[in-house]
Every structure is written in C-alpha cells, then in structure tokens.
C-alpha cells in the first residue's frame, strides 16, 4: 500500500474501535444496569486508549508527511481534491491527538463514564453536592487537555477548537453580545403576542405509545431511515452514530405534553439525517465525518424550529396529532400554534422557546469560561448559576435539577460544546432562508409536508461535503456569506408578524 492507502486503512480501523465505544456508551445511557458502571468505564477507557495509540503512532505521522510532500497520483480531479482534504484533516487530527498523553485520554474516558451515573442520580435528587466531586475531576482533566493542546489567549479556546475548528472566544463574545442586545427589546413584544393563549391549554392526556407513533411518523416524513436507525428513551435526549447504517435517536416523554418529545425527536432526527447523509463509502475518513458541531446543530435546529415550529408544519400535522390524541381537537389550530410557540422565560434549556433559547447558551458560555479558568470554584457553581440566571431571565431557580444540573454535557466532559448551539441556531435560520431562495417551489412542498427536496438540498450543501471545507467556507458556499445573526432575527420578526 502507498502512504495514502495506509492512512485510509488506519483511519477506518480507528473508526471501528470508536464506533464500538459509541455502542457501549449508547447502552450505558439506555439499558446498562447501574452496577455495571465501573466495568463499562474500564471498557471505554481501554478502547479510547487503543484508538489513541493507533492514531498517534509514529508511522501515521510519516504517512501524512509523505502525502503532504507528494499525494499519490489519481486520474480523477474530484477524487484528488477529496484525498487532499482527507490528508489536511488527518494532519489536524494527528497534531492535536499527539499532544495528549495516553494516560490523560484513558483517564478522561473512564472518569466521564463513571460521572454519568453520578450525574443522573444527582439530577434525580436535585443534589449538586453529590456531583461536585466528579465535576472537579473532569475540570482538572479538561484543563490538562487545554494545556497539552496549547492556546494563545485562554484555555477555553483550546477546548472550543475541538467542537468548532477555527473559532475563538474573542470571535464569539461580540456575536453573542450583539444577539443579546437585539433580543432584549424583542422579547417583551414576543411574550405579549404569544401570551394571548395560555400554553397550559396544551396539557392533556398523551400516552407514551401515542407519542411514539406520532414521533416515528414525523421522523419518517422528514426522511429518517428507520432501516438504519431507531428511537429509544433516555434521561437527556441525544443522537449517536454507531456506524454508516446505524444511527440512534433518543427522547424523553411527558404524558401531560406531547410536544416535548416530538420537538426532541425532530431535533435529534435532524442530527440523524446529517449522519445518514454522509457518504457511507467514505466512512472512517474525514470525508465521511461531520464538519463541526455548529454545523451539526444547524441541522437539528432547522428541522426542530424552522420546520417543526412553523404554522405551515402544523397546518398539516395538527389533524394527524388530533387523530392520535382526540382530546386535542377541542383546541383550535391557531391557538395551539401560539401555545407551542409561547415565548416565556423558563428554566430548562431543551424545553425553551426558540427566542429565549440562546440566552440559556450565553449563560453556559459565561459559566464554562469561569470554571475552566478557575475564576469560579465548583462549590460556588450553583449560587453563581442561580444569580446570573435570575439576572438574565428575571425568574428564580427553584432547585439544582432545574439549574446547573439539568444538562449532561459536563458529565460527558463536553466543555466548550454549548456555544455551538447558538452558532447552529444562527446557521439554521441562514440555511433555511437560502434553501427557500434556491429551491423553486420549496414553500409549496413544505405546505404539503413534503420534505424530500429540502433534505436533498441539505445533503448536497451540508452533508456530503463533510470536512472538505471550514465551517465559514461551507456556510459561504451554501448561502453566499459566512454566519450572520441577521437571518435569525429576521426569521423571528417575520414569524410573529413584526
């Protein structure tokens, strides 16, 4: 084999081990009995260490250097470009991975596996003190990660790079500040408009089996392939890819309100469609891998919000929901639509309306930077969270479960992830606007609940390019310009007739 073929083989070998780890993690979240946690942590630690050793071996660096010096000849121009992109991304991954000690990789995998169960129990009991020691350990490890990777301005930049390549705190601060500045005067208007209908009117009797049937029907209409995926129940909704034809969605259920699980599935199915839209023949290489979490979240937010919370969507799906839940029919469609789009400060991020959602992200972005820098001690986190939350949302935090314990990300060691939700929200609005301009008749398709052409456009513009371009380049190619907040603000104003 030449150097490129050797890299390709090693990359796919690593992907097999990583997908095995993903399967074990999925099982940990869904079915694993609590007492199995310590052994599962050992399994995940071993797999993480094995993948790290394979990816950082000296021969890998040699193969990359050979390809950089002279890429093996290929008659097809497009294939040559794809190979060059793979080599560039292999170099990025290799340089980043080789800076991490083997012991650190294994420790982080083991610690986060054990921390997950501690978080579930602490959240259930609304007891932050029970999770605090685990968060201390995780912060110590991610700080070591940041130091190993290196950074110019702040340690948080090194962590952010793993989720959104090329983006730094200095880039996000003005974007988030401008977004908050534009949202602040708009929120009272949106609250007034949507308060015309009491959102409590949605509350009713929605058996889980009925919710599952509706969720699956909607996900299938979106284009999610259940021959290559499934839906399960968990504490915190997520989507994970276990292989080129194995994508798992999860949600949680409230028998008093079916919309939470539905929007959760539309969100996770958006992630799933991205995974299913990657070309399977490239699986295990950068050209078969998602680009960034800001791009990944754009897919979930677009399907959840621009599609799922639209008046057009419910004009078709409300009668279907009423068939599943006959008691819902007493509420007129227009009142239902206003109720599910109620803009009102709330405690839980994943249940927040799309207008206030980004304020939840701004809070976490601020808190995470202080935790990583050490400016905020773990013991002081609940008080700091509660004070800042009340300052932003003007409502008190009643307990830890609805405060700093609500998200699973810190137990996963995913510190630096949260900002990508807002980047994804902005990208989603911009991409949806571009799709409506570029796909003739798309609006008419959406009115008939036909989503094939929207999905095809997303596959062409976002999914199949994989890691060929940077996030900014991909957004520019798809929409004509890099990410801008204008499209999201225009979308909100148009939606509510402002």
N, C-alpha and C positions, 0 to 999 in steps of 0.2 A: 504493500500500500504506500501511496505517496503521503506527504505530510497532511494534506487536506483530508484525505480519507481516514487517516489515523485520528485526526481531531474529531471527525464526524462520528467515528465508531466510539471513541471515548465519551463524547458528549451524550450519545444515546445510551451508553452503559450507565452513566451517572443519572440520566433521566429515569431509568428503570428503578434504581435504588431510591431516588426521590419520590417516585410515584408509589413505591411500596410504603415509604414513610407517610405519604399522604393518606394511603388507605388505612394505616394504623391510627393516624390522627383522626380521620373521619369516624372510625369505630370508637375511638376514645370519646368523641363528642356525642355519639348516637347510642351505642349499645354496651360499651365496656362496663363490667361491674366495678364498683368503686375500689374493691380490694386489689384489683389487677393493676392499679395505677403505678406502683413502684417498678414492676417488671416492664410495663409499657414504656416507662421513662428510660429504662436501660436499653430497650429495643431501639427507641428513637435516637438515643444518644449514639449507639453503635452505627446505625445507618447514616446519621449526619456525619460522623467521623469518617466512615468509609467513603462517602461521596466527596468529602473534603480532601481526603488523601488522593483519591483518583484525579480530582480536578486540579490539584496543585502540584502534582508530580513534575519533576524536572523535565521529563520528556515532553510534557504538554507545552511548556514554555518554548522548548526547542522547535516543536512543530509549528507553533504560532509564528515564531521568528522566521522560519523557512517560508511560510506562506506570505508573510509581510514582505520578505525580500523578493519572492517570485511566486505568484499564485499559479498553481498548476494550470496548464492550458485547457481551455474549454471552447468548443466551436460556437456555442450559443451565447449571444451577448447578454441576454437576460440572466442566464444561469451564472455567467461570470460576475454580474452585479450582485446576485444573491450570495454567491460564495464570498465575495469581498465584504459584504455586510456581516456574514457569519464570522469571518476572521476578525473583523473590527470588534464585534461584540464578545467573541471569545477572549480577545485581549483584555477588554474591560473587565470581564468576569474573573479572568485569571489574576490580573493585577490586584483586584480587590480581595479575592479569596486568599492569595498567598500572603497577605498582610495579617491574616488572622491565625493565631496559634491553634493547633489541633485541639488542645485541651479546652480552649475557650468555646470552640464550635460544639464540642460534645457536652460541655457544662451547660451551655445555653439551651440545647435541645432537651437535656434531662430536666433542668430546672423549670422550664416553661411547661413541660408535660405534667410535672407534679403540681405546679402552681395553678393549672387549670381547674383541678378538682377543688383546691383550696378556695379559688375564686367563686366557683359555683356554690359551695357551702356558705361562704361569707355573704354572697349576694342574697341567698335564700334567707339568711338570718339577719340581713342588713347590719352586718358587723364588720366594719372596715379593719378593726384591730386584728381580726383573725387572718386577714390577707396581707396586712402591712409587712410582716417579715419576708414574705415572698416577693413583694414589690421591691423591697430593699435589695434582695439578691439579684433580681432582674435588672434593676437600675445599675448596680455595680458591674454586671456583665455587659450591658449595652454601653456604658461609659468606656469600658475597656475596648469594646468594639470600635467606638469612635476614635479613641486614642490610637488604636492599631491602624485604622484607615488613614487617619490624619485629616486635618482641616485647616483652613486659613483664618476663619473668623470665630466660629463657635462649634462645639461638639455636635450640636443638633444638626448642623449641616451635613456631617458625615453620615448620620442616620437617615436623614431625608433623602440623600443620594440613592439609597437602596430602594426607595419607593418611587421617586420621581427624578430620574437622572438629569443632572444639569441645573436643578432648581435649588435655590438657597433661601435661607431665612430673609435675607435682605431683599429678595425678589418678592416674597410673599407678604411681608409686612405692609407695604404700600397698597397692594391689591386688596388685602383684607380690610385695611383701614378705609379705603375708598368704598368698598362694598358695604361696610357697616354704616358709613356716612350716608350712602344712598338709600339704604334700607330703613334707617331710623325714621325719616319723615313719612315713608310709605306705609310702614306697618300699621299705624293708627287708622289709616284710610282702609286698608285691607281688613283689619279687625272689625271696623264698623260695617263694611259691606257684608262680610260673611256672618256677622252676629245676627243678621236678620232671621236666621234659622238656628234653632237650638240643636247643637250637634248630638245632644242626648237622644234626639228622636231616632237616631240610627240604632240605639241599643234595643236588643230583642233576643230572640232565641235562635241561635245559629249552631246547630250540631256540627261537631268536627267533621263527620263524614260528609256533610253537605258542603262545607268549606273546601274539603279536599277535592271533591268532584268539580266544583267551580274553578278552583285554582288550576287544576290539571287542564281543564278545558281552555282556560285563557292562555296558559303557557304553551299548549299545543298550537293555538291560533297564532301566537307570536312566532312560532317556528321552532320551538324547543323540541328536540328529537328524544322521545322517551325510550326509543330503542337503544339509545346511548346515554341515558341519564335516568334519574329518579328523584323523588321528593321524600324527605324524612322530617322528623320533628326534633327540635333541639332547644336549648335554653336561649341561645343567641343565634339568629339566622345567619347562614353563610352559604357560600358555593365553593366547591373544591373540585379540581380536575384530577382524576386518578389515572388518566391515560388518554390516548387520542379518541377513544369512543366510550369514555366513562366519566360523566360529569354529574356530580351530586348536588342537589339543591336541598336546603332545609328552611323551615319556618317554624313559628310557634302560633298557638291558637288561643283565642278568647271567644268563648261561646256567647258572649254578650255583644260582640262586634266583629263581623266577618272581614271588615276592610283591612284590619291589621295584617292578617295572614295573607290576604290577596295582594296587597301592595308589597308585602315582604317577598312573595313569590315572584311578582313582576320584577322586582329589584334583582333578586338572585338569578332569575331566568335571563335577565339582561347580561349578567356576568357569564351565565352558562352559554348564551348564544355567541359571545365573544370566543369562549373556549372551543365551542363546536364550529366556529367559523374559521379557526386557524387550519391551515392545510395539513392534513394528517401525515402526508409524505415527508414533511419537514419536522415532525415531532422529535423532540430531543435535541434540536438545534435552535439557535436564536431565531431563525426564520420560521420556527413553529411555536414561538413563545410570545406571550403578551408583551406589549411595549413598556407600559408603566401603569401604576395604579390610578393616576389621574385620568388616563385614557380608559382603563378598565371601569372605573367608577362612572365615566361618561356614559357607558353603555347601560349600566344598571339604572342610573338616574334618568336617562332619556326614556326608557321603557316604563319606569315607575311613574314619572311625573309628566313629561310632555305627552306621552301616550295615555298612561293609566289614569291620571287625574283630570283628563280633558273632558269637556262636555260632549265632544264627539264620541269618545270611548263609551261613555255611559249611556248615550242615546241608543247604542246597540246592546250593551251588556246589562243594562238595568233590567229589562224584561227577562233576560236569562237568569239573573240573580233572583228576581221575584219568583220564577218558576221553582228555583231551588229552595227559596225561603218565602213562602206565601205571605207571611205576616208583613213583609217589607212593602208589599204592593199598596198599603194604605198611605204611604208617604209619596207624594208626587215627585217626579224625576228632578225638577228644578230645585226643590227643597233638599232632596237627597244630595244633589251635586254640590250645593252650597255647604251642606253639613260635612261632607267628606273633604271639602277644601277649606274648612274653618281655619282661619289664621288666628292663633291664640298662643301666647307663651305657655310652654309645657315642659315637663321635667325630662322626659325620655327622648333621646336623640332619634332613635329608629322609628319613633311614632310621631315625630314633629312634622308640622306642615312645612311645605317647601319654602315658604317665605322666612320663617324663623330658623329653619334647619341650620343655616350657615353660622348663626350666632352660637350654636352648640359647638361647631367646629372651631370657631375663633377662641372660645373658652378653652378647649382642649389644647389648641396650639400654644396658647399662652402658658397654661399649666405645665405642659410637657417640657417646654424650654426651661422653666424654672426648676423642674425636677432633675433634668439632665445636668444642668449647671451646678446644682446643689444649693441654689438660692432658696429653694423650698424643700424643707425636710419632709420625709414621708409621713411622719407623725402629725405634721401640720396640714396635710393634704385635705382632709375633709373640711376643716374650717376655712381654708383658702378657697376651696371649690365653692362652698356654700356662699361665702361672701361675694365672690366675683359673679356667681350665677345670679344672685339676687340683684346685684348691681345691673347686670345686663338685661334680665328678664322681668325684674320687678315682682318676683314671687319667691317665697322662701323655699328651701329644700327640706322636705319633711323627714328624710332618713337617708342612710348611706346607699340603700338599694336604688333609690331614685336620684342619687347624687353620684359620687365618684366611683361607685362600684358597678354602675349599670353596663359598662362595655367590657368585652372580653379581651380587647387589644393589648392591654398592659400585661395580662396574664400570659399572653402569647409572645411577649417580648417585642410586639409590633409598635415600638415607639418611633414616631416620625411618620406614621401612616395617616393620621387623622387629616392633615391638610389636604391630602389628595381627594377627600370627599368634596371639598369646596371647589377644587380645581375640576373635578369631574362634573359637578353641578354646572359650572360655567361652560365647560366644554359641551355638555349635553344640550344646553339651550342653543349654542352656536352651531352645533352639528345638525340639530333638528331644523333650524332656520335654513341652513344650506341645503338640506335634503328637500325641503318644500320648494326651494327655488330651482333645484337641479333636476328633480324627478317630475316631469309633467303628469298632472292628474293624481299626484300622491294624496292630496287632501281628499279627493273623492274616494280613493282607496280606503283611507282611514275611516271615512264615514260608513263604509260597508264592512268594517272590521277585517279588511284585507291588508295583511302586513308583509306580504312576500316582497314587494318592491322596496319597502323601507329596509327590510333585512338585507336584501341584495345590495342596496347602496352602502349600508354599513359594512357588509362583508368586503366589498370592493375597496372602500375608502379607509377602513379602520382595521378589520380583522386580518385580511390576507397580507397586508404589508408587514405585519408582525413587528420585528425590531429593525426593519430596514432604514427607518428614519428616526430622528429625535422626536419627542412629543411636539415641540414647536413646529418642526418641519411637517409632521403629519397633519397637524391642525391647519397649517397654511395650505398644504396641498388639497385638503378636503374642503376647506371653507373659504380660502382666499386670504386669510390672515391668521396670525397667532391668537391665542386665547385672549378674549376681552370680556369684561363684565357687562358691557352694554347689552349684549343679546339676552342675558338672563333678566336684566332689569326691564328691558322692552317686553320680554315674554310675560313677566308678572303683570305689568301695566295693561297689556293687551288682554290678558286672560280675564282680568277683573273690570275691564272697560274704562280704564283711566287714561 
